[in-house]
Amino acid sequence: MIELIHLVKRFGELTAVNDISLTVPKGEFFAVLGPNAAGKTTTIKILAGLIKPTSGSARVAGFDVQTHPLEARRRLAYVPDFPFLYEKLTPWEFFRFIAQIFQMDTARVEPAARKLVARFSLEPYLNKPIEGLSHGTRQRIAIVSALLHDPEVFVIDEPMVGLDPHHARVVKDVLKERSVAGMTVFLSTHQLSVAEEMADRIAIIHQGRIVALGTWDELRRLSGATGPLEAVFLALTGDQTPAPRNGDG
């Protein structure tokens, strides 16, 4: 479960997040859309505990990210659009390192990793230094490492960046399966098609505020727009540059 309570973040005179309140229940697949500089990534970084809000609060599985950071982070996984990996390590070494951080039972680590490695087709790369691997392969490594400890809440920013169509499908399938099993997924994307296909509910953020919230059908009715999804997005944001359907924008 995720709770954002009157969340505000200012950078000097710029208000990047402007009084956002939101609850995402356990097991929901939730997507956030918005134009560039709408406040999506700032909201995610607050939720992940990377930056402090100017006011308001964020909670993960009932724990305030600022006042109980360790309890919140034990239950959270976060994958940014360009994840940081320790490049001198091999994927296997990196997975073991992440398992130690989350204090996983040693007996659980290899079976959990093996299952995910097979699903994400990472076997050929397990003993190669990460620094020599492609961006798409690194993205898959980051996602596997984030799923390894069975997080209650999974936060991911632009998950399809650098992935080929096959592995983009794998990511969608795995996240949807985990969501159905009870993991809360909070996904930020520019891709309308991803949100339409995957999300139980969608929030559209514009100029730091949530301007619309609901299922795609509810957003269509709210916008009054007809035609493609881009028309719905434009009607709700007033933005003149539609979010791309197939690019990372």
C-alpha positions in Angstrom: 0.0 0.0 0.0 1.1 3.5 -0.9 -0.1 6.7 0.7 0.8 10.2 -0.4 -0.6 12.9 1.9 -0.6 16.5 0.8 2.8 16.0 -0.8 4.6 19.2 -1.8 8.1 19.6 -3.1 9.7 23.0 -4.0 13.0 23.7 -5.7 13.5 27.4 -5.0 10.6 29.2 -6.7 9.6 26.1 -8.7 6.9 23.9 -7.2 7.5 20.5 -8.7 4.9 18.6 -6.7 1.9 20.6 -5.6 -0.3 19.1 -2.8 -0.7 15.5 -4.1 -2.8 13.2 -2.1 -3.2 9.6 -3.2 -3.8 6.1 -1.9 -2.8 3.0 -3.8 -4.1 -0.2 -2.1 -2.3 -3.5 -1.8 -2.2 -5.4 -5.1 -3.2 -2.5 -7.4 -1.3 -1.9 -10.6 -1.2 1.9 -10.7 0.3 4.1 -13.5 1.2 7.7 -13.5 1.2 9.7 -16.8 2.1 13.3 -17.5 4.0 15.6 -19.8 7.7 16.2 -19.2 8.5 18.1 -16.0 5.0 17.3 -14.7 6.3 16.1 -11.3 6.2 12.3 -11.9 9.9 11.5 -11.2 10.0 13.9 -8.2 7.0 12.2 -6.7 8.7 8.8 -7.2 12.0 10.0 -5.6 10.1 11.2 -2.6 8.3 7.9 -2.3 11.6 6.0 -2.6 13.2 8.1 0.1 15.8 9.8 -2.2 14.6 13.3 -1.6 12.7 15.0 1.2 9.3 16.6 0.6 8.9 20.3 1.4 5.8 19.3 3.3 3.4 16.4 3.5 4.4 12.8 3.7 4.7 9.5 1.9 4.0 6.0 3.4 5.0 2.6 2.2 3.1 -0.4 3.7 2.1 1.9 6.6 5.5 3.3 7.3 6.4 6.9 6.8 9.3 7.1 4.4 11.0 10.0 6.3 10.4 8.9 10.0 10.7 5.1 9.5 13.0 4.9 6.4 14.4 1.4 7.1 11.0 -0.2 7.6 9.7 1.5 4.5 12.7 0.5 2.3 12.6 -3.1 3.4 9.2 -3.3 1.8 10.0 -1.3 -1.2 11.8 -1.9 -4.5 12.7 1.0 -6.8 13.9 0.9 -10.4 14.7 4.3 -12.0 14.8 4.8 -15.8 18.6 4.6 -15.8 19.4 2.4 -12.8 22.8 2.5 -11.1 24.6 -0.8 -10.9 28.0 -1.7 -9.6 29.7 -2.2 -12.9 32.7 -4.1 -11.8 30.5 -6.9 -10.4 28.9 -9.7 -12.4 25.1 -10.0 -12.3 25.5 -13.0 -9.9 27.6 -11.0 -7.5 25.2 -8.1 -7.7 22.2 -10.3 -6.9 24.1 -11.7 -3.9 25.0 -8.2 -2.8 21.3 -7.0 -3.0 20.2 -10.2 -1.1 22.6 -9.3 1.7 21.3 -5.7 1.9 17.8 -7.0 2.4 19.0 -9.7 4.8 17.5 -12.5 2.7 17.8 -16.1 4.0 20.8 -17.5 2.2 18.9 -20.6 1.3 16.3 -18.5 -0.6 18.7 -16.4 -2.7 19.8 -18.8 -5.4 16.4 -20.4 -6.0 14.7 -17.0 -6.2 17.5 -15.6 -8.5 17.5 -18.7 -10.7 13.8 -18.4 -11.4 14.0 -14.8 -12.3 17.2 -15.1 -14.3 15.5 -17.8 -16.5 12.4 -15.6 -16.9 14.5 -12.6 -18.0 16.9 -14.6 -20.2 20.0 -13.5 -18.2 21.9 -16.9 -18.1 24.5 -15.9 -20.8 25.5 -12.8 -18.8 25.7 -14.1 -15.2 29.4 -14.2 -15.0 30.3 -11.2 -17.1 31.1 -7.8 -15.7 28.1 -5.5 -15.8 30.2 -2.7 -17.3 30.3 -4.6 -20.6 26.6 -5.3 -20.9 24.0 -3.4 -23.0 21.5 -0.9 -21.5 18.7 -3.3 -22.0 20.5 -6.1 -20.3 21.3 -3.8 -17.4 17.7 -2.8 -17.1 16.7 -6.5 -16.8 19.4 -7.0 -14.2 18.0 -4.1 -12.2 14.5 -5.4 -12.4 15.5 -8.9 -11.3 17.5 -7.5 -8.4 14.5 -5.4 -7.3 12.2 -8.4 -7.4 14.6 -10.7 -5.6 13.4 -10.0 -2.0 9.7 -10.1 -2.9 8.9 -6.5 -2.2 5.4 -5.4 -1.0 5.6 -2.3 -3.1 7.4 -2.0 -6.5 8.1 1.5 -7.9 9.4 1.7 -11.4 10.1 4.7 -13.6 9.9 4.2 -17.4 10.3 0.4 -17.3 10.5 -0.2 -21.0 13.5 2.1 -21.7 16.1 0.1 -23.7 14.1 -3.2 -23.7 13.4 -5.1 -26.9 9.7 -6.1 -27.5 10.2 -9.6 -26.1 11.6 -8.5 -22.8 9.2 -5.6 -22.6 6.5 -8.3 -22.7 8.3 -10.3 -20.0 8.4 -7.2 -17.7 4.7 -6.6 -18.2 3.8 -10.2 -17.5 5.9 -10.5 -14.4 4.7 -7.2 -12.9 1.1 -8.1 -13.6 1.5 -11.5 -12.1 3.1 -10.1 -9.0 0.4 -7.5 -8.7 -2.3 -10.1 -8.9 -0.5 -12.0 -6.1 -0.6 -8.9 -3.9 2.4 -6.7 -4.8 1.5 -3.0 -5.2 3.0 -1.6 -8.5 3.5 2.1 -9.0 4.6 2.8 -12.5 5.5 6.0 -14.2 5.5 6.1 -18.0 5.2 8.2 -21.1 3.7 5.3 -23.0 -0.1 5.5 -23.1 -0.3 2.0 -24.5 1.5 0.6 -21.4 -0.8 2.4 -19.0 -3.9 1.3 -20.9 -2.8 -2.3 -21.1 -1.5 -2.8 -17.6 -3.0 -0.4 -15.1 -6.0 -0.9 -12.8 -6.1 2.9 -12.3 -4.2 5.8 -13.8 -3.3 9.3 -12.5 -2.5 12.1 -14.9 -0.1 14.6 -13.3 0.2 18.1 -14.8 2.2 21.0 -13.4 2.7 19.1 -10.1 -1.0 18.3 -9.5 -3.2 15.3 -10.2 -5.6 16.6 -12.8 -7.4 13.2 -13.4 -7.6 9.8 -11.7 -9.4 6.7 -12.6 -9.6 3.8 -15.1 -9.1 4.5 -18.8 -12.8 4.4 -19.3 -13.3 6.8 -16.5 -10.7 9.2 -17.9 -12.3 9.1 -21.3 -15.7 10.0 -19.8 -14.0 12.7 -17.7 -12.2 14.2 -20.7 -15.2 14.1 -23.0 -12.7 13.4 -25.8 -13.3 10.9 -28.6 -10.8 9.2 -30.8 -7.3 7.9 -29.8 -5.8 7.9 -26.3 -3.7 10.9 -27.2 -6.8 13.0 -27.5 -7.9 12.0 -24.0 -4.4 12.9 -22.6 -4.4 16.3 -24.3 -7.9 17.1 -23.2 -7.0 16.4 -19.6 -3.6 18.2 -19.5 -4.0 20.9 -22.1 -0.5 19.9 -23.2 0.2 20.4 -26.9 2.7 17.5 -27.1 1.1 14.1 -26.7 2.8 11.4 -24.7 4.4 8.9 -27.1 2.8 5.5 -27.5 5.9 3.6 -28.3 8.9 5.7 -27.2 10.2 6.8 -23.9 9.6 10.5 -24.6 
